[in-house]
Amino acid sequence: MNQSAPVRAAVVSPYWTFWEASAGGPALRDDRRLLLEGAIDALRRSSPGGIEVACQGLLDSPETGDALAEGVAGDLDVILVMICMAAPSTHGLAFLNRLPSVPVVVWSLQRSRNIRAGFDASDITSAGTAVGTPQLTNMLARSGRPHEIVVGALDDEACGVRLARAVGVAATASALRRARIARVGQPPPGYACVDTDAGALRQATGIELVDVDPAELQRRWCAVDEASTDGLQREAEAAAEIAVVWDVAGRRSLAGAAALEALDHDLDIAAGAMNCHVPELRFGTEVGVTPCYGLGRETSRGIPWTCAGDVVTAVAMIVGKRLGGAALYHELEVMDFDTDEVAIANSGEHDMAWCPASRRPRLQPNPWYTDDPLTGASVWFELPPGPASLIGFTPHAGEPSGYRFIVAEGHITERSLPQSPTVGGVFRFAGEAGIAESWRAWAAAGVNHHSSCSPGHLAGDVATVARYLDIGCVQVA
């Protein structure tokens, strides 16, 4: 799944011919078409990832809506319903009901920000979004169809930002429904907390777990040619301060990155989970190094990977990467009860999207594995201070779906831990309860010992993704 691919959207607008008699006849239809085009242009301007409009049109009857939906080819990420006038709910519902699993965003749109001085009956018709929107959303609420509502004027940049965000969140839910997560090997013995039943996960979310024999990755790893490894060496040298030697261990780390990229491409993978501590990989003579550099490189490219076979946190990583732009696989390590902070670290994973442009990361031998015969490479930098969110995902008996997200907003603080062995930083929960109570609530919500950390305050967006998927979400303060 290509995270950088444009969002594929249907953009439709309910229309009622009833108003033509009092609002300019056929000219009203022409005006609504122009407004729909303007809405699409505004959406494209505010969406840096791009928008592919799969279909568009005015829905002037149930039959029109039904026919337009029938002609939609391929998977949609989102349906954007632009409402600018009063219209029977049946017009929009005919389209939406043909596409029941696609997330819906309703844009309650006015052309103007203001009530004009000459307000008359024509304004009630031509600027009737405050009437038309609840005509449709009332019926969506009655049927339990999740949807988001964005309100604003066509030329309002702030509204454009909100709209793009809502569309991106909806697209994240669609991406999860179609996601294929590679599982290389099984979790280490005793690590049941990072695993889940593949059938239950697919039934609840649509996510497919793709089992990959470690021997298959070993084969790909050993087949990487020198030219590919040379190219990755040049890439690394351009991006980082090099503190590794390009000996057998260093070159095998690069080859592992090439093998993972090819695996993701060939299997159409959205994320992955690997247990490398097996004879075919870390403990073998043909590979013999940990793949941490490759895991981080794929995460940086938009395809998050976890270690320890942690498929549930891979789900959280997809969400964090798409919503926040970066996702660090991590553990919460040590609490500071005096400063209400907790240290974040991991075993060698990274996401270059979170490395400040002003800082050059270091590519180094992974400090956790210096006693191995060959020590694989890992990237080191400290997370920049600023708003951040922790995201977990887990099976949970308290949820009707069987699954929940857990999310906590906070900040990466200014505190530096320069001797910490891997990418990380110091996190403070946003609430006033203090680290002991906040961490207690985090653990009590059911999260395992791994989670994803992303830039920005994302709790509301994660909750919306969960609502689209009809699974649980708990926010921890």
Secondary structure, DSSP 8 states (H G I E B T S, - for coil): --TTS-EEEEEEEE--GGGGGGTTTHHHHHHHHHHHHHHHHHHHHH-TT-EEEEEEEEE-SHHHHHHHHHT--S--SEEEEEE-S---HHHHHHHHHTSTTS-EEEEEEESSSS--TT--HHHHHHT-HHHHHHHHHHHHHHHT--EEEEEEETT-HHHHHHHHHHHHHHHHHHHHHH-EEEEES---TT-GGG---HHHHHHHH--EEEEE-HHHHHHHHHH--HHHHHHHHHHHHHHSEE-S-TTHHHHHHHHHHHHHHHHHHHHT-SEEEE---STTTTTSSSS-S--HHHHHHHHHHT--EEETT-HHHHHHHHHHHHHHS--EEEEEEEEETTTTEEEEE-SS---GGGS-TTS--EEEE-GGGTTSSS--EEEE-B--SEEEEEEEEEE-TTSTTSEEEEEEEEEE-S---TT-SSSBEEEEESSSS-HHHHHHHHHHTT--S-EEEEES--HHHHHHHHHHHT-EEEEE-
